[in-house]
Amino acid sequence: MSLDLVLITGMSGSGKSVALHALEDAGYYCVDNLPPELLTSFIALQHEQQATRVAIAMDVRSGVSLPIVPQQLEALRRDGGISLRSLFLDATTDALLRRYSETRRRHPLSRQEGRTDVPEQHRVLTQAIELERELLADLRDGADVIDTSLIRPAQLQSYIKSLISAPQTPLTLVFESFAFKRGVPLDADYVFDVRMLPNPHYVPALRPLTGRDEPVIEWLREHDDVARMYDDIEQFLAHWLDALARDHRSYVTVAIGCTGGQHRSVFLVEQLARSFGARWGALKRHRELDAG
C-alpha cells in the first residue's frame, strides 16, 4: 500500500499551522515539529500500520538536525512505496515582521529576552529571520514554494488542498497571475511581465470584468501582441519542461504579472493552464482575484 506523505517546512510565521490544519481537514494524519532523527522510524511505523495519508511539519526548531533532512527526503523518494510532496511556505521579511508585531510572539531563533527598545527588537528579529532563511535554504530547494506574504489563511488552505488533490504527474505546473503593484510572488520560478500589452482597464465596459470573462477574452484575442506574448511563453516552457522533469523537479511555478492582476495576466494564466494541462499537471492561481 502506497503512503502519501506531505512534508511542510518554511519560515516561522509563514502559515505552516494553517497548512497543517488544511491537510488534517483533507484526511491526513498530521504531526507537527517531528525531530528529523525520528523521521525514518516514524515512516516505518506508518507503513506497519498501513497508513495512507501522513503530513509532517518540520522547521528551524529542529536546529542542528536540519542538515540531515535533504538526504532523508532523497531516500524516501527512492522508496517505491512512498509518494512524497514537499511544500515550503515563505513570506517577505516585511510580512513576517508585521505578523510577529501583531501577535507579539517570539521568533524561535531570537535570543534576547525582555527587550523594551522597539528599534532593537526590530533589528534582532530581522537578524533572526535572515538567519532562518540561511538555515532553511536547502529545504527550500526542490520543494514547492508558496508565498504567503499577501494571501489570507483561507486562500492558503485552498492552495494547499488544490496541490494535494492534483493528479500525480512527473511535473506539476502552477500558473499564477499577480499585480506588479503589490509585488512579485516569492514562489515564482519564472516571471513574465505582460504590462506592455493592450489593457482592458481603459475600456469602460471591460474595467469591472476579469480575464476569465468572455468579453475580456474576446477583446484580448483581437490584439496580435497578446497572441505573440502567449506564443513566446508557451514555446519557452514547452522547450524546457522535459529538461525540468528530468532534473526531478516536482513543481514549477510560472508567474505572470500585469498592473492590477485582473485582466491580462489572468487571461494568459487561464489559457496556458488549459494548454499545458493536456500533458502535465496544471494548476492556476489568481492572487488578486482569490483575495476578493
Backbone hydrogen bonds, N-H to C=O, Kabsch-Sander energy under -0.5 kcal/mol:
donor,donor_aa,acceptor,acceptor_aa,energy
3,L,81,G,-2.9
4,D,2,S,-0.6
4,D,52,T,-2.9
5,L,3,L,-0.9
5,L,83,S,-2.7
6,V,54,V,-2.4
7,L,85,R,-2.9
8,I,6,V,-0.5
8,I,56,I,-3.3
9,T,7,L,-0.6
9,T,87,L,-2.8
11,M,89,L,-2.1
14,S,11,M,-1.9
19,A,15,G,-2.2
20,L,16,K,-2.6
21,H,17,S,-2.2
22,A,18,V,-1.9
23,L,19,A,-2.0
24,E,20,L,-2.2
25,D,21,H,-2.4
26,A,22,A,-1.2
27,G,24,E,-1.5
28,Y,23,L,-2.4
29,Y,53,R,-2.2
30,C,28,Y,-0.7
31,V,55,A,-2.3
33,N,57,A,-0.9
34,L,57,A,-1.4
38,L,35,P,-2.2
39,L,36,P,-1.4
42,F,38,L,-2.5
43,I,39,L,-2.5
44,A,40,T,-2.1
45,L,41,S,-2.0
46,Q,42,F,-2.0
47,H,43,I,-2.1
48,E,44,A,-2.1
49,Q,45,L,-2.0
50,Q,47,H,-1.5
51,A,46,Q,-2.7
54,V,4,D,-2.6
55,A,29,Y,-2.7
56,I,6,V,-2.7
57,A,31,V,-2.6
58,M,8,I,-2.5
62,S,59,D,-2.2
63,G,60,V,-1.9
65,S,62,S,-1.8
66,L,63,G,-1.8
68,I,65,S,-1.5
69,V,66,L,-2.0
72,Q,68,I,-1.8
73,L,69,V,-2.7
74,E,70,P,-2.1
75,A,71,Q,-2.0
76,L,72,Q,-2.2
77,R,73,L,-2.4
78,R,74,E,-1.2
79,D,76,L,-1.1
80,G,78,R,-0.6
82,I,79,D,-1.8
83,S,3,L,-3.0
84,L,82,I,-0.6
85,R,5,L,-2.5
87,L,7,L,-3.3
87,L,85,R,-0.5
88,F,144,D,-2.6
89,L,9,T,-2.5
90,D,146,I,-2.6
96,L,92,T,-2.3
97,L,93,T,-2.8
98,R,94,D,-2.2
99,R,95,A,-2.1
100,Y,96,L,-2.5
101,S,97,L,-2.2
102,E,98,R,-2.2
103,T,99,R,-2.4
104,R,100,Y,-1.9
105,R,100,Y,-0.5
110,S,107,H,-1.9
111,R,109,L,-0.5
113,E,111,R,-0.6
118,V,116,T,-0.9
121,Q,117,D,-2.5
122,H,118,V,-2.5
123,R,119,P,-2.2
124,V,120,E,-2.7
125,L,121,Q,-2.5
126,T,122,H,-2.4
127,Q,123,R,-2.3
128,A,124,V,-2.1
129,I,125,L,-2.3
130,E,126,T,-2.3
131,L,127,Q,-2.3
132,E,128,A,-2.2
133,R,129,I,-2.0
134,E,130,E,-1.6
135,L,131,L,-2.3
136,L,132,E,-1.9
137,A,133,R,-0.5
137,A,134,E,-0.9
140,R,136,L,-2.0
141,D,137,A,-1.7
143,A,140,R,-1.7
144,D,86,S,-3.0
145,V,143,A,-0.7
146,I,88,F,-2.6
147,D,145,V,-0.5
148,T,90,D,-3.2
148,T,146,I,-0.7
151,I,148,T,-0.9
156,L,152,R,-2.2
157,Q,153,P,-2.5
158,S,154,A,-1.9
159,Y,155,Q,-2.7
160,I,156,L,-2.6
161,K,157,Q,-2.3
162,S,158,S,-2.1
163,L,159,Y,-2.0
164,I,160,I,-2.2
165,S,161,K,-1.3
166,A,162,S,-0.6
166,A,163,L,-0.8
169,T,167,P,-0.7
172,T,250,S,-2.7
173,L,171,L,-0.5
173,L,281,G,-3.7
174,V,252,V,-2.8
175,F,173,L,-0.6
175,F,283,L,-3.0
176,E,174,V,-0.5
176,E,254,V,-2.7
177,S,285,R,-2.4
178,F,256,I,-1.6
180,F,178,F,-0.5
180,F,258,C,-2.7
181,K,259,T,-1.1
182,R,179,A,-1.7
183,G,180,F,-1.6
188,A,185,P,-1.1
189,D,253,T,-2.5
190,Y,253,T,-1.8
192,F,255,A,-2.6
194,V,192,F,-0.6
194,V,257,G,-2.7
197,L,194,V,-1.5
202,Y,199,N,-1.5
203,V,200,P,-2.1
206,L,203,V,-1.9
207,R,203,V,-1.6
209,L,206,L,-1.4
211,G,262,Q,-2.3
213,D,210,T,-1.9
216,V,213,D,-0.5
217,I,213,D,-2.3
218,E,214,E,-2.9
219,W,215,P,-2.0
220,L,216,V,-2.6
221,R,217,I,-2.1
222,E,218,E,-0.7
222,E,219,W,-0.7
223,H,220,L,-1.6
224,D,222,E,-0.5
226,V,223,H,-0.5
227,A,223,H,-1.4
228,R,224,D,-2.5
229,M,225,D,-2.3
230,Y,226,V,-2.4
231,D,227,A,-2.5
232,D,228,R,-2.4
233,I,229,M,-2.4
234,E,230,Y,-2.7
235,Q,231,D,-2.6
236,F,232,D,-2.1
237,L,233,I,-2.4
238,A,234,E,-2.7
239,H,235,Q,-1.8
240,W,236,F,-1.3
241,L,237,L,-2.1
244,L,240,W,-2.1
245,A,241,L,-2.5
246,R,242,D,-2.2
247,D,243,A,-1.2
248,H,245,A,-1.6
249,R,244,L,-1.9
252,V,172,T,-2.2
254,V,174,V,-2.9
254,V,252,V,-0.6
255,A,190,Y,-3.2
255,A,253,T,-0.6
256,I,176,E,-3.0
257,G,192,F,-2.6
258,C,178,F,-1.9
267,F,263,H,-2.6
268,L,264,R,-2.2
269,V,265,S,-2.2
270,E,266,V,-2.3
271,Q,267,F,-2.2
272,L,268,L,-2.8
273,A,269,V,-2.6
274,R,270,E,-1.7
275,S,271,Q,-2.1
276,F,272,L,-2.9
277,G,273,A,-1.5
278,A,275,S,-1.0
279,R,276,F,-1.5
280,W,276,F,-2.8
281,G,171,L,-1.5
283,L,173,L,-3.2
285,R,175,F,-2.8
287,R,177,S,-1.9
290,D,286,H,-3.4
291,A,287,R,-0.8
292,G,289,L,-1.5
